[in-house]
Amino acid sequence: MKKKIIAYFFIKDDKVETFKALADELITATRMEEGCLSYKLFQDFEEPSYFVFIEDYKDEAAMTLHSLSAYLKTFVSKIEGIQSRKLIIEVI
């Protein structure tokens, strides 16, 4: 069964470009995963420090593979100090 993740990120205003650069690296690596069907990042036009990742995986195993990846762990560690609020993750 397909799995979807929606992740909401709230970034400090002066760190938006840093976040986007880190996210680009993550997106490139994740889209190469065999079970990744779609991995997109959206930035709010009215609140440019608010971002949403929408991720689609072919199944739970693919989603788990992504969650255990070294590049995701690196991304998470690098954004810890640039978030204005804790991220929110929904799994559908």
GIZI-V192777 format. One record per backbone hydrogen bond with DSSP energy under -1.0 kcal/mol. NH is the residue of the N-H (numbers start at 0). CO is the residue of the C=O. E is the energy in kcal/mol with one decimal. If there is no record, write none. Layout:
# GIZI-V192777
nh=NH co=CO e=E
nh=NH co=CO e=E
This chain:
# GIZI-V192777
nh=2 co=56 e=-2.1
nh=4 co=54 e=-2.4
nh=5 co=89 e=-2.7
nh=6 co=52 e=-2.3
nh=7 co=87 e=-3.2
nh=8 co=50 e=-3.0
nh=10 co=48 e=-3.1
nh=11 co=81 e=-3.0
nh=14 co=11 e=-2.4
nh=18 co=14 e=-2.5
nh=19 co=15 e=-2.5
nh=20 co=16 e=-2.0
nh=21 co=17 e=-2.3
nh=22 co=18 e=-2.9
nh=23 co=19 e=-2.2
nh=24 co=20 e=-1.4
nh=25 co=21 e=-1.8
nh=26 co=22 e=-3.0
nh=27 co=23 e=-2.2
nh=28 co=24 e=-1.9
nh=29 co=25 e=-2.8
nh=30 co=26 e=-2.5
nh=32 co=29 e=-2.0
nh=35 co=32 e=-1.2
nh=36 co=55 e=-2.7
nh=37 co=55 e=-1.7
nh=39 co=53 e=-2.5
nh=41 co=51 e=-2.8
nh=43 co=49 e=-2.4
nh=49 co=46 e=-2.2
nh=50 co=8 e=-2.6
nh=51 co=41 e=-2.5
nh=52 co=6 e=-2.7
nh=53 co=39 e=-2.6
nh=54 co=4 e=-3.0
nh=55 co=37 e=-3.2
nh=56 co=2 e=-3.0
nh=57 co=34 e=-2.5
nh=62 co=58 e=-1.8
nh=63 co=59 e=-2.6
nh=64 co=60 e=-2.5
nh=65 co=61 e=-2.0
nh=66 co=62 e=-2.3
nh=67 co=63 e=-1.5
nh=68 co=65 e=-1.5
nh=72 co=68 e=-1.9
nh=73 co=69 e=-2.4
nh=74 co=70 e=-2.1
nh=75 co=71 e=-2.7
nh=76 co=72 e=-2.1
nh=77 co=73 e=-2.1
nh=78 co=74 e=-1.7
nh=81 co=78 e=-1.5
nh=83 co=9 e=-2.7
nh=84 co=9 e=-1.2
nh=87 co=7 e=-1.8
nh=89 co=5 e=-2.8
nh=91 co=3 e=-3.4
